[in-house]
């Protein structure tokens, strides 16, 4: 089992125990804000390439098939929950912000820096196709 899935399993197992004990499960991470230089990054890639396949392999379990943050693993994750890529909040982020978040991860969202840069930009482009869906 990879370290990510192992830590996710432990975190998921802890949530019901904390709830049972009467402890509120609240994220102390606060808003997820990309640095200014990331916000200003320009997307050098046109089109979505193989982003749909990459997302089906790596993202759907949490973000869901339609990108609404409702994947089968989402309910068991502690806050913050997976982002709804179709939402106005996500769509209002710059391409650079989304790219930075994909690259760096936070909480249960792993960093995806091991994916080639082009693939990460294609994911950004794919997320843009979900606007208002």
N, CA, C and O atoms as a GROMACS GRO file, in nm:
protein
  532
    1UNK      N    1   0.086  -0.118   0.000
    1UNK     CA    2   0.000   0.000   0.000
    1UNK      C    3   0.090   0.123   0.000
    1UNK      O    4   0.185   0.131   0.077
    2UNK      N    5   0.058   0.221  -0.088
    2UNK     CA    6   0.140   0.342  -0.097
    2UNK      C    7   0.123   0.425   0.030
    2UNK      O    8   0.023   0.411   0.100
    3UNK      N    9   0.221   0.511   0.060
    3UNK     CA   10   0.210   0.596   0.179
    3UNK      C   11   0.084   0.683   0.177
    3UNK      O   12   0.023   0.706   0.281
    4UNK      N   13   0.044   0.732   0.057
    4UNK     CA   14  -0.077   0.814   0.049
    4UNK      C   15  -0.199   0.735   0.095
    4UNK      O   16  -0.273   0.781   0.181
    5UNK      N   17  -0.219   0.617   0.037
    5UNK     CA   18  -0.338   0.538   0.071
    5UNK      C   19  -0.333   0.491   0.216
    5UNK      O   20  -0.437   0.480   0.280
    6UNK      N   21  -0.213   0.463   0.267
    6UNK     CA   22  -0.200   0.423   0.406
    6UNK      C   23  -0.242   0.537   0.499
    6UNK      O   24  -0.319   0.516   0.593
    7UNK      N   25  -0.192   0.660   0.471
    7UNK     CA   26  -0.228   0.774   0.556
    7UNK      C   27  -0.376   0.808   0.541
    7UNK      O   28  -0.441   0.848   0.637
    8UNK      N   29  -0.429   0.794   0.417
    8UNK     CA   30  -0.572   0.819   0.397
    8UNK      C   31  -0.654   0.719   0.476
    8UNK      O   32  -0.755   0.756   0.536
    9UNK      N   33  -0.613   0.593   0.476
    9UNK     CA   34  -0.686   0.490   0.550
    9UNK      C   35  -0.688   0.522   0.699
    9UNK      O   36  -0.791   0.506   0.766
   10UNK      N   37  -0.575   0.567   0.751
   10UNK     CA   38  -0.568   0.602   0.893
   10UNK      C   39  -0.658   0.722   0.922
   10UNK      O   40  -0.732   0.721   1.020
   11UNK      N   41  -0.652   0.824   0.836
   11UNK     CA   42  -0.734   0.944   0.856
   11UNK      C   43  -0.882   0.912   0.849
   11UNK      O   44  -0.960   0.960   0.932
   12UNK      N   45  -0.921   0.831   0.752
   12UNK     CA   46  -1.061   0.793   0.736
   12UNK      C   47  -1.108   0.713   0.855
   12UNK      O   48  -1.220   0.731   0.902
   13UNK      N   49  -1.023   0.624   0.905
   13UNK     CA   50  -1.060   0.544   1.021
   13UNK      C   51  -1.075   0.629   1.146
   13UNK      O   52  -1.156   0.598   1.233
   14UNK      N   53  -0.999   0.738   1.156
   14UNK     CA   54  -1.003   0.823   1.275
   14UNK      C   55  -1.127   0.910   1.281
   14UNK      O   56  -1.172   0.944   1.390
   15UNK      N   57  -1.184   0.948   1.166
   15UNK     CA   58  -1.298   1.039   1.165
   15UNK      C   59  -1.417   0.985   1.245
   15UNK      O   60  -1.470   1.056   1.330
   16UNK      N   61  -1.462   0.859   1.220
   16UNK     CA   62  -1.575   0.811   1.299
   16UNK      C   63  -1.542   0.802   1.448
   16UNK      O   64  -1.630   0.825   1.531
   17UNK      N   65  -1.419   0.768   1.482
   17UNK     CA   66  -1.381   0.759   1.623
   17UNK      C   67  -1.388   0.896   1.690
   17UNK      O   68  -1.436   0.908   1.802
   18UNK      N   69  -1.341   0.997   1.620
   18UNK     CA   70  -1.347   1.132   1.676
   18UNK      C   71  -1.492   1.179   1.689
   18UNK      O   72  -1.529   1.240   1.789
   19UNK      N   73  -1.572   1.150   1.588
   19UNK     CA   74  -1.713   1.189   1.592
   19UNK      C   75  -1.784   1.115   1.706
   19UNK      O   76  -1.865   1.174   1.778
   20UNK      N   77  -1.754   0.988   1.722
   20UNK     CA   78  -1.815   0.908   1.829
   20UNK      C   79  -1.778   0.965   1.965
   20UNK      O   80  -1.859   0.964   2.057
   21UNK      N   81  -1.655   1.015   1.977
   21UNK     CA   82  -1.608   1.069   2.104
   21UNK      C   83  -1.660   1.211   2.129
   21UNK      O   84  -1.630   1.271   2.232
   22UNK      N   85  -1.737   1.265   2.034
   22UNK     CA   86  -1.792   1.398   2.051
   22UNK      C   87  -1.696   1.509   2.014
   22UNK      O   88  -1.718   1.625   2.049
   23UNK      N   89  -1.590   1.475   1.943
   23UNK     CA   90  -1.492   1.575   1.901
   23UNK      C   91  -1.532   1.625   1.763
   23UNK      O   92  -1.557   1.546   1.672
   24UNK      N   93  -1.538   1.756   1.748
   24UNK     CA   94  -1.570   1.813   1.617
   24UNK      C   95  -1.452   1.793   1.523
   24UNK      O   96  -1.337   1.817   1.560
   25UNK      N   97  -1.482   1.748   1.403
   25UNK     CA   98  -1.378   1.729   1.302
   25UNK      C   99  -1.380   1.850   1.210
   25UNK      O  100  -1.466   1.862   1.122
   26UNK      N  101  -1.286   1.940   1.231
   26UNK     CA  102  -1.281   2.065   1.156
   26UNK      C  103  -1.141   2.081   1.099
   26UNK      O  104  -1.041   2.050   1.166
   27UNK      N  105  -1.134   2.128   0.977
   27UNK     CA  106  -1.004   2.152   0.916
   27UNK      C  107  -0.942   2.277   0.975
   27UNK      O  108  -1.006   2.382   0.983
   28UNK      N  109  -0.818   2.265   1.016
   28UNK     CA  110  -0.745   2.381   1.068
   28UNK      C  111  -0.658   2.442   0.960
   28UNK      O  112  -0.577   2.531   0.988
   29UNK      N  113  -0.674   2.396   0.837
   29UNK     CA  114  -0.586   2.441   0.731
   29UNK      C  115  -0.624   2.578   0.676
   29UNK      O  116  -0.538   2.644   0.616
   30UNK      N  117  -0.746   2.623   0.693
   30UNK     CA  118  -0.786   2.752   0.641
   30UNK      C  119  -0.796   2.753   0.490
   30UNK      O  120  -0.787   2.648   0.426
   31UNK      N  121  -0.814   2.870   0.432
   31UNK     CA  122  -0.829   2.879   0.287
   31UNK      C  123  -0.701   2.832   0.216
   31UNK      O  124  -0.590   2.850   0.265
   32UNK      N  125  -0.722   2.772   0.101
   32UNK     CA  126  -0.609   2.722   0.022
   32UNK      C  127  -0.576   2.829  -0.081
   32UNK      O  128  -0.646   2.843  -0.181
   33UNK      N  129  -0.470   2.903  -0.057
   33UNK     CA  130  -0.435   3.016  -0.141
   33UNK      C  131  -0.300   2.990  -0.207
   33UNK      O  132  -0.201   2.961  -0.140
   34UNK      N  133  -0.299   3.002  -0.338
   34UNK     CA  134  -0.174   2.988  -0.414
   34UNK      C  135  -0.092   3.116  -0.401
   34UNK      O  136  -0.149   3.225  -0.387
   35UNK      N  137   0.039   3.105  -0.405
   35UNK     CA  138   0.122   3.226  -0.399
   35UNK      C  139   0.101   3.314  -0.523
   35UNK      O  140   0.057   3.267  -0.628
   36UNK      N  141   0.133   3.440  -0.509
   36UNK     CA  142   0.111   3.538  -0.617
   36UNK      C  143   0.179   3.497  -0.748
   36UNK      O  144   0.121   3.514  -0.855
   37UNK      N  145   0.301   3.443  -0.740
   37UNK     CA  146   0.370   3.405  -0.864
   37UNK      C  147   0.299   3.290  -0.934
   37UNK      O  148   0.300   3.281  -1.057
   38UNK      N  149   0.237   3.201  -0.857
   38UNK     CA  150   0.160   3.092  -0.917
   38UNK      C  151   0.033   3.146  -0.983
   38UNK      O  152  -0.003   3.103  -1.093
   39UNK      N  153  -0.034   3.239  -0.917
   39UNK     CA  154  -0.156   3.299  -0.973
   39UNK      C  155  -0.129   3.365  -1.107
   39UNK      O  156  -0.214   3.365  -1.195
   40UNK      N  157  -0.010   3.420  -1.122
   40UNK     CA  158   0.025   3.494  -1.244
   40UNK      C  159   0.075   3.403  -1.357
   40UNK      O  160   0.092   3.450  -1.470
   41UNK      N  161   0.098   3.276  -1.328
   41UNK     CA  162   0.149   3.185  -1.432
   41UNK      C  163   0.050   3.175  -1.548
   41UNK      O  164  -0.071   3.168  -1.528
   42UNK      N  165   0.104   3.176  -1.669
   42UNK     CA  166   0.021   3.163  -1.789
   42UNK      C  167   0.026   3.020  -1.838
   42UNK      O  168   0.131   2.956  -1.836
   43UNK      N  169  -0.087   2.970  -1.881
   43UNK     CA  170  -0.099   2.834  -1.931
   43UNK      C  171  -0.037   2.827  -2.071
   43UNK      O  172  -0.086   2.891  -2.164
   44UNK      N  173   0.071   2.748  -2.086
   44UNK     CA  174   0.136   2.739  -2.216
   44UNK      C  175   0.077   2.630  -2.307
   44UNK      O  176   0.123   2.613  -2.420
   45UNK      N  177  -0.022   2.558  -2.259
   45UNK     CA  178  -0.074   2.440  -2.330
   45UNK      C  179  -0.215   2.466  -2.383
   45UNK      O  180  -0.299   2.522  -2.313
   46UNK      N  181  -0.238   2.427  -2.505
   46UNK     CA  182  -0.372   2.435  -2.565
   46UNK      C  183  -0.431   2.294  -2.567
   46UNK      O  184  -0.360   2.198  -2.593
   47UNK      N  185  -0.558   2.283  -2.540
   47UNK     CA  186  -0.626   2.154  -2.549
   47UNK      C  187  -0.611   2.069  -2.424
   47UNK      O  188  -0.536   2.102  -2.332
   48UNK      N  189  -0.686   1.959  -2.423
   48UNK     CA  190  -0.690   1.872  -2.306
   48UNK      C  191  -0.607   1.744  -2.321
   48UNK      O  192  -0.590   1.670  -2.224
   49UNK      N  193  -0.556   1.717  -2.440
   49UNK     CA  194  -0.472   1.598  -2.458
   49UNK      C  195  -0.538   1.475  -2.402
   49UNK      O  196  -0.653   1.444  -2.435
   50UNK      N  197  -0.466   1.403  -2.316
   50UNK     CA  198  -0.518   1.281  -2.252
   50UNK      C  199  -0.566   1.308  -2.110
   50UNK      O  200  -0.570   1.217  -2.027
   51UNK      N  201  -0.604   1.432  -2.081
   51UNK     CA  202  -0.642   1.469  -1.944
   51UNK      C  203  -0.757   1.384  -1.891
   51UNK      O  204  -0.757   1.346  -1.774
   52UNK      N  205  -0.855   1.353  -1.975
   52UNK     CA  206  -0.969   1.275  -1.927
   52UNK      C  207  -0.922   1.139  -1.875
   52UNK      O  208  -0.970   1.094  -1.771
   53UNK      N  209  -0.832   1.075  -1.945
   53UNK     CA  210  -0.779   0.945  -1.902
   53UNK      C  211  -0.699   0.961  -1.773
   53UNK      O  212  -0.711   0.879  -1.682
   54UNK      N  213  -0.617   1.066  -1.765
   54UNK     CA  214  -0.538   1.091  -1.644
   54UNK      C  215  -0.630   1.113  -1.525
   54UNK      O  216  -0.604   1.061  -1.416
   55UNK      N  217  -0.736   1.189  -1.545
   55UNK     CA  218  -0.832   1.217  -1.438
   55UNK      C  219  -0.906   1.090  -1.396
   55UNK      O  220  -0.925   1.065  -1.277
   56UNK      N  221  -0.947   1.009  -1.494
   56UNK     CA  222  -1.016   0.883  -1.462
   56UNK      C  223  -0.926   0.793  -1.378
   56UNK      O  224  -0.974   0.721  -1.290
   57UNK      N  225  -0.797   0.795  -1.405
   57UNK     CA  226  -0.702   0.711  -1.332
   57UNK      C  227  -0.670   0.766  -1.194
   57UNK      O  228  -0.657   0.689  -1.099
   58UNK      N  229  -0.656   0.897  -1.182
   58UNK     CA  230  -0.600   0.956  -1.060
   58UNK      C  231  -0.696   1.040  -0.975
   58UNK      O  232  -0.670   1.059  -0.855
   59UNK      N  233  -0.803   1.092  -1.032
   59UNK     CA  234  -0.880   1.196  -0.964
   59UNK      C  235  -1.026   1.159  -0.933
   59UNK      O  236  -1.084   1.211  -0.838
   60UNK      N  237  -1.084   1.070  -1.014
   60UNK     CA  238  -1.227   1.042  -1.005
   60UNK      C  239  -1.268   0.986  -0.869
   60UNK      O  240  -1.380   1.011  -0.823
   61UNK      N  241  -1.182   0.910  -0.804
   61UNK     CA  242  -1.221   0.851  -0.676
   61UNK      C  243  -1.258   0.958  -0.573
   61UNK      O  244  -1.342   0.933  -0.486
   62UNK      N  245  -1.198   1.074  -0.582
   62UNK     CA  246  -1.232   1.184  -0.489
   62UNK      C  247  -1.318   1.293  -0.554
   62UNK      O  248  -1.417   1.337  -0.496
   63UNK      N  249  -1.278   1.336  -0.674
   63UNK     CA  250  -1.348   1.448  -0.738
   63UNK      C  251  -1.473   1.404  -0.815
   63UNK      O  252  -1.553   1.489  -0.854
   64UNK      N  253  -1.491   1.275  -0.836
   64UNK     CA  254  -1.610   1.225  -0.905
   64UNK      C  255  -1.597   1.230  -1.056
   64UNK      O  256  -1.515   1.304  -1.111
   65UNK      N  257  -1.680   1.150  -1.122
   65UNK     CA  258  -1.677   1.140  -1.268
   65UNK      C  259  -1.712   1.272  -1.335
   65UNK      O  260  -1.664   1.301  -1.445
   66UNK      N  261  -1.795   1.353  -1.270
   66UNK     CA  262  -1.835   1.481  -1.329
   66UNK      C  263  -1.756   1.598  -1.269
   66UNK      O  264  -1.781   1.713  -1.304
   67UNK      N  265  -1.662   1.568  -1.180
   67UNK     CA  266  -1.578   1.673  -1.123
   67UNK      C  267  -1.640   1.755  -1.012
   67UNK      O  268  -1.592   1.863  -0.979
   68UNK      N  269  -1.749   1.705  -0.954
   68UNK     CA  270  -1.822   1.783  -0.854
   68UNK      C  271  -1.775   1.758  -0.710
   68UNK      O  272  -1.838   1.805  -0.615
   69UNK      N  273  -1.665   1.684  -0.694
   69UNK     CA  274  -1.615   1.657  -0.559
   69UNK      C  275  -1.692   1.548  -0.488
   69UNK      O  276  -1.687   1.537  -0.366
   70UNK      N  277  -1.765   1.468  -0.565
   70UNK     CA  278  -1.854   1.367  -0.507
   70UNK      C  279  -1.814   1.223  -0.542
   70UNK      O  280  -1.899   1.136  -0.555
   71UNK      N  281  -1.684   1.201  -0.555
   71UNK     CA  282  -1.636   1.066  -0.584
   71UNK      C  283  -1.661   0.972  -0.468
   71UNK      O  284  -1.692   1.018  -0.358
   72UNK      N  285  -1.650   0.841  -0.489
   72UNK     CA  286  -1.680   0.744  -0.384
   72UNK      C  287  -1.595   0.761  -0.258
   72UNK      O  288  -1.641   0.726  -0.150
   73UNK      N  289  -1.473   0.812  -0.270
   73UNK     CA  290  -1.389   0.830  -0.152
   73UNK      C  291  -1.415   0.962  -0.081
   73UNK      O  292  -1.372   0.979   0.034
   74UNK      N  293  -1.483   1.055  -0.145
   74UNK     CA  294  -1.500   1.190  -0.090
   74UNK      C  295  -1.571   1.193   0.045
   74UNK      O  296  -1.532   1.268   0.134
   75UNK      N  297  -1.675   1.111   0.060
   75UNK     CA  298  -1.753   1.114   0.184
   75UNK      C  299  -1.669   1.074   0.306
   75UNK      O  300  -1.694   1.121   0.416
   76UNK      N  301  -1.570   0.989   0.285
   76UNK     CA  302  -1.489   0.941   0.396
   76UNK      C  303  -1.370   1.031   0.428
   76UNK      O  304  -1.304   1.013   0.530
   77UNK      N  305  -1.344   1.128   0.342
   77UNK     CA  306  -1.229   1.216   0.363
   77UNK      C  307  -1.259   1.322   0.468
   77UNK      O  308  -1.370   1.375   0.474
   78UNK      N  309  -1.160   1.353   0.551
   78UNK     CA  310  -1.178   1.463   0.646
   78UNK      C  311  -1.173   1.596   0.570
   78UNK      O  312  -1.122   1.601   0.458
   79UNK      N  313  -1.225   1.703   0.630
   79UNK     CA  314  -1.217   1.834   0.565
   79UNK      C  315  -1.071   1.874   0.546
   79UNK      O  316  -0.986   1.834   0.625
   80UNK      N  317  -1.042   1.948   0.444
   80UNK     CA  318  -1.132   1.999   0.342
   80UNK      C  319  -1.168   1.890   0.241
   80UNK      O  320  -1.085   1.807   0.205
   81UNK      N  321  -1.291   1.893   0.197
   81UNK     CA  322  -1.341   1.796   0.100
   81UNK      C  323  -1.285   1.828  -0.039
   81UNK      O  324  -1.238   1.939  -0.063
   82UNK      N  325  -1.290   1.730  -0.131
   82UNK     CA  326  -1.242   1.755  -0.267
   82UNK      C  327  -1.318   1.870  -0.333
   82UNK      O  328  -1.438   1.888  -0.312
   83UNK      N  329  -1.246   1.946  -0.412
   83UNK     CA  330  -1.305   2.062  -0.479
   83UNK      C  331  -1.407   2.020  -0.584
   83UNK      O  332  -1.392   1.916  -0.650
   84UNK      N  333  -1.510   2.101  -0.599
   84UNK     CA  334  -1.608   2.087  -0.706
   84UNK      C  335  -1.555   2.170  -0.823
   84UNK      O  336  -1.566   2.293  -0.823
   85UNK      N  337  -1.499   2.102  -0.922
   85UNK     CA  338  -1.437   2.171  -1.034
   85UNK      C  339  -1.537   2.249  -1.118
   85UNK      O  340  -1.498   2.339  -1.193
   86UNK      N  341  -1.665   2.217  -1.108
   86UNK     CA  342  -1.767   2.286  -1.188
   86UNK      C  343  -1.811   2.417  -1.123
   86UNK      O  344  -1.878   2.498  -1.186
   87UNK      N  345  -1.774   2.437  -0.998
   87UNK     CA  346  -1.822   2.552  -0.921
   87UNK      C  347  -1.761   2.684  -0.968
   87UNK      O  348  -1.652   2.688  -1.026
   88UNK      N  349  -1.834   2.790  -0.942
   88UNK     CA  350  -1.785   2.925  -0.973
   88UNK      C  351  -1.656   2.954  -0.895
   88UNK      O  352  -1.567   3.022  -0.945
   89UNK      N  353  -1.646   2.902  -0.773
   89UNK     CA  354  -1.528   2.926  -0.691
   89UNK      C  355  -1.402   2.871  -0.758
   89UNK      O  356  -1.302   2.941  -0.768
   90UNK      N  357  -1.407   2.748  -0.804
   90UNK     CA  358  -1.290   2.689  -0.871
   90UNK      C  359  -1.268   2.756  -1.006
   90UNK      O  360  -1.154   2.788  -1.041
   91UNK      N  361  -1.374   2.777  -1.080
   91UNK     CA  362  -1.360   2.836  -1.214
   91UNK      C  363  -1.308   2.980  -1.208
   91UNK      O  364  -1.255   3.030  -1.308
   92UNK      N  365  -1.323   3.046  -1.093
   92UNK     CA  366  -1.273   3.183  -1.081
   92UNK      C  367  -1.122   3.189  -1.057
   92UNK      O  368  -1.062   3.296  -1.071
   93UNK      N  369  -1.062   3.077  -1.023
   93UNK     CA  370  -0.917   3.073  -1.003
   93UNK      C  371  -0.846   3.086  -1.137
   93UNK      O  372  -0.897   3.044  -1.241
   94UNK      N  373  -0.728   3.144  -1.134
   94UNK     CA  374  -0.648   3.152  -1.256
   94UNK      C  375  -0.597   3.012  -1.291
   94UNK      O  376  -0.593   2.923  -1.206
   95UNK      N  377  -0.557   2.994  -1.416
   95UNK     CA  378  -0.500   2.866  -1.457
   95UNK      C  379  -0.378   2.834  -1.370
   95UNK      O  380  -0.357   2.719  -1.332
   96UNK      N  381  -0.298   2.936  -1.341
   96UNK     CA  382  -0.180   2.914  -1.258
   96UNK      C  383  -0.212   2.866  -1.119
   96UNK      O  384  -0.141   2.781  -1.064
   97UNK      N  385  -0.321   2.919  -1.059
   97UNK     CA  386  -0.362   2.873  -0.926
   97UNK      C  387  -0.401   2.726  -0.928
   97UNK      O  388  -0.360   2.649  -0.842
   98UNK      N  389  -0.480   2.688  -1.027
   98UNK     CA  390  -0.524   2.549  -1.036
   98UNK      C  391  -0.404   2.458  -1.060
   98UNK      O  392  -0.392   2.353  -0.998
   99UNK      N  393  -0.314   2.498  -1.150
   99UNK     CA  394  -0.194   2.422  -1.178
   99UNK      C  395  -0.112   2.404  -1.051
   99UNK      O  396  -0.065   2.293  -1.022
  100UNK      N  397  -0.095   2.510  -0.974
  100UNK     CA  398  -0.017   2.506  -0.850
  100UNK      C  399  -0.081   2.410  -0.749
  100UNK      O  400  -0.010   2.333  -0.683
  101UNK      N  401  -0.213   2.414  -0.737
  101UNK     CA  402  -0.282   2.326  -0.642
  101UNK      C  403  -0.268   2.180  -0.684
  101UNK      O  404  -0.246   2.093  -0.600
  102UNK      N  405  -0.281   2.153  -0.813
  102UNK     CA  406  -0.263   2.017  -0.863
  102UNK      C  407  -0.119   1.971  -0.833
  102UNK      O  408  -0.097   1.858  -0.789
  103UNK      N  409  -0.024   2.058  -0.857
  103UNK     CA  410   0.117   2.024  -0.840
  103UNK      C  411   0.156   2.001  -0.695
  103UNK      O  412   0.235   1.912  -0.665
  104UNK      N  413   0.101   2.082  -0.604
  104UNK     CA  414   0.146   2.080  -0.464
  104UNK      C  415   0.058   2.001  -0.368
  104UNK      O  416   0.107   1.952  -0.267
  105UNK      N  417  -0.070   1.990  -0.399
  105UNK     CA  418  -0.160   1.918  -0.310
  105UNK      C  419  -0.173   1.983  -0.174
  105UNK      O  420  -0.105   2.080  -0.142
  106UNK      N  421  -0.263   1.926  -0.093
  106UNK     CA  422  -0.284   1.971   0.045
  106UNK      C  423  -0.376   1.872   0.113
  106UNK      O  424  -0.473   1.825   0.053
  107UNK      N  425  -0.349   1.840   0.237
  107UNK     CA  426  -0.433   1.745   0.310
  107UNK      C  427  -0.439   1.611   0.237
  107UNK      O  428  -0.336   1.553   0.203
  108UNK      N  429  -0.560   1.562   0.212
  108UNK     CA  430  -0.578   1.434   0.144
  108UNK      C  431  -0.546   1.443  -0.005
  108UNK      O  432  -0.529   1.341  -0.071
  109UNK      N  433  -0.539   1.565  -0.059
  109UNK     CA  434  -0.505   1.585  -0.200
  109UNK      C  435  -0.354   1.571  -0.215
  109UNK      O  436  -0.279   1.656  -0.167
  110UNK      N  437  -0.309   1.464  -0.282
  110UNK     CA  438  -0.164   1.446  -0.295
  110UNK      C  439  -0.105   1.542  -0.398
  110UNK      O  440  -0.177   1.591  -0.485
  111UNK      N  441   0.024   1.569  -0.388
  111UNK     CA  442   0.089   1.649  -0.492
  111UNK      C  443   0.106   1.563  -0.617
  111UNK      O  444   0.137   1.444  -0.609
  112UNK      N  445   0.086   1.625  -0.733
  112UNK     CA  446   0.098   1.552  -0.859
  112UNK      C  447   0.216   1.600  -0.941
  112UNK      O  448   0.211   1.597  -1.064
  113UNK      N  449   0.323   1.645  -0.875
  113UNK     CA  450   0.441   1.693  -0.946
  113UNK      C  451   0.508   1.584  -1.029
  113UNK      O  452   0.585   1.613  -1.120
  114UNK      N  453   0.479   1.458  -0.997
  114UNK     CA  454   0.539   1.350  -1.074
  114UNK      C  455   0.476   1.339  -1.214
  114UNK      O  456   0.534   1.276  -1.303
  115UNK      N  457   0.359   1.399  -1.233
  115UNK     CA  458   0.302   1.404  -1.368
  115UNK      C  459   0.378   1.510  -1.448
  115UNK      O  460   0.413   1.614  -1.394
  116UNK      N  461   0.403   1.483  -1.575
  116UNK     CA  462   0.470   1.586  -1.656
  116UNK      C  463   0.390   1.716  -1.655
  116UNK      O  464   0.268   1.716  -1.646
  117UNK      N  465   0.462   1.828  -1.664
  117UNK     CA  466   0.398   1.960  -1.662
  117UNK      C  467   0.286   1.970  -1.765
  117UNK      O  468   0.179   2.023  -1.735
  118UNK      N  469   0.311   1.922  -1.884
  118UNK     CA  470   0.209   1.931  -1.989
  118UNK      C  471   0.080   1.862  -1.945
  118UNK      O  472  -0.028   1.914  -1.969
  119UNK      N  473   0.090   1.746  -1.882
  119UNK     CA  474  -0.030   1.675  -1.836
  119UNK      C  475  -0.105   1.755  -1.732
  119UNK      O  476  -0.228   1.759  -1.732
  120UNK      N  477  -0.031   1.818  -1.641
  120UNK     CA  478  -0.098   1.900  -1.539
  120UNK      C  479  -0.169   2.019  -1.602
  120UNK      O  480  -0.280   2.053  -1.560
  121UNK      N  481  -0.108   2.083  -1.702
  121UNK     CA  482  -0.175   2.194  -1.771
  121UNK      C  483  -0.297   2.142  -1.848
  121UNK      O  484  -0.399   2.211  -1.853
  122UNK      N  485  -0.288   2.024  -1.906
  122UNK     CA  486  -0.404   1.966  -1.976
  122UNK      C  487  -0.518   1.939  -1.878
  122UNK      O  488  -0.635   1.954  -1.915
  123UNK      N  489  -0.486   1.900  -1.755
  123UNK     CA  490  -0.589   1.882  -1.653
  123UNK      C  491  -0.656   2.016  -1.623
  123UNK      O  492  -0.778   2.023  -1.610
  124UNK      N  493  -0.576   2.121  -1.613
  124UNK     CA  494  -0.632   2.256  -1.593
  124UNK      C  495  -0.730   2.286  -1.707
  124UNK      O  496  -0.841   2.333  -1.682
  125UNK      N  497  -0.689   2.261  -1.830
  125UNK     CA  498  -0.776   2.287  -1.945
  125UNK      C  499  -0.903   2.203  -1.939
  125UNK      O  500  -1.011   2.251  -1.974
  126UNK      N  501  -0.890   2.079  -1.895
  126UNK     CA  502  -1.007   1.992  -1.883
  126UNK      C  503  -1.103   2.048  -1.776
  126UNK      O  504  -1.224   2.052  -1.796
  127UNK      N  505  -1.047   2.090  -1.663
  127UNK     CA  506  -1.130   2.149  -1.557
  127UNK      C  507  -1.208   2.269  -1.612
  127UNK      O  508  -1.322   2.290  -1.574
  128UNK      N  509  -1.148   2.346  -1.700
  128UNK     CA  510  -1.216   2.460  -1.761
  128UNK      C  511  -1.337   2.417  -1.844
  128UNK      O  512  -1.434   2.492  -1.855
  129UNK      N  513  -1.331   2.297  -1.903
  129UNK     CA  514  -1.444   2.250  -1.983
  129UNK      C  515  -1.566   2.216  -1.897
  129UNK      O  516  -1.675   2.199  -1.950
  130UNK      N  517  -1.548   2.206  -1.766
  130UNK     CA  518  -1.657   2.167  -1.676
  130UNK      C  519  -1.736   2.287  -1.623
  130UNK      O  520  -1.831   2.270  -1.548
  131UNK      N  521  -1.697   2.407  -1.662
  131UNK     CA  522  -1.762   2.529  -1.612
  131UNK      C  523  -1.914   2.522  -1.630
  131UNK      O  524  -1.965   2.500  -1.740
  132UNK      N  525  -1.984   2.540  -1.518
  132UNK     CA  526  -2.130   2.547  -1.520
  132UNK      C  527  -2.203   2.416  -1.546
  132UNK      O  528  -2.324   2.416  -1.570
  133UNK      N  529  -2.132   2.304  -1.541
  133UNK     CA  530  -2.199   2.175  -1.567
  133UNK      C  531  -2.254   2.114  -1.441
  133UNK      O  532  -2.313   2.006  -1.445
   0.00000   0.00000   0.00000
